[in-house]
Amino acid sequence: MVNIALVAVEAFIALIVVIILLSGIRILKEWERAPVLRLGRYTGLKGPGVVYIIPFISKIPFIISSRLQVMSFKTEQTLTKDNVPVVVDAVMYFQPVDLQKVVLGAENYVLATQFAAQTTLREVIGSTTFDNLLAERERIGADVRAIIDSKTEAWGIKVTATEIRDVAIPPGLQDAMSRQAQAERERRARVTLALAEFEAAQKMIEAADLYKNNDKGFQLRWMNIIYELGLQGKNTIMLIPANIPVAGVTGGATVPPYGVYSIKDLVEGKTKQEGTE
């Protein structure tokens, strides 16, 4: 019985030892790297694949991803250079390039990069006017990227791009901007209408000069206008000619034909005829 109990204890101890030894096995993905601290001192990076860490002696504080990472961040309400309160939402792309600096340079490189991005964006917004912030997003994003990259270089982080996604402004300012844009559109519409009227007047003057020296052309144009009026409406158009062919009056009468003279001429002619009689 004693031998069986001793064997059981030895087997249990062996199992515990095996479990402890196997606990040092780590499997890292292709893009992952593991910093190793042995008795508190940095000894290097391991990975990818299967790596072994001596239990109780070595330690892996965290895993570093060497792939490109994306981070969304935004500032609190910030005043621009012309004192306009805005909230800017941006996105940043960064990648660890010097993994030793990532381990030894910052306790939490992701959080440090995020805070550096937020403070830098606030600084750039404070030195930029509101109109430039809306019109030159790409340039401002490039300036923010350069400043953030200079800060994170000591941590082994490379910032590849920074883009501004949205600029939020107070509702009152939005209404003012909407009214300003509407007024600008109305101004452009009026200018366009005035230019059209000016060009139309020029063309009408040129057409009048052409018709001035060409009576037949003017008559054809007049006939075309009358034809177009007849096509546009459904009402009946009655045309009374002002000039008709002279047919004359039989019997030697002196009354002039209608349509050739005016009413005044007709009255004067009738009066002369009565005086002769």
Order of alpha helices (4+ residues) and beta strands (2+ residues): alpha-beta-beta-beta-beta-beta-beta-beta-beta-beta-alpha-alpha-alpha-alpha-beta-alpha-alpha-alpha
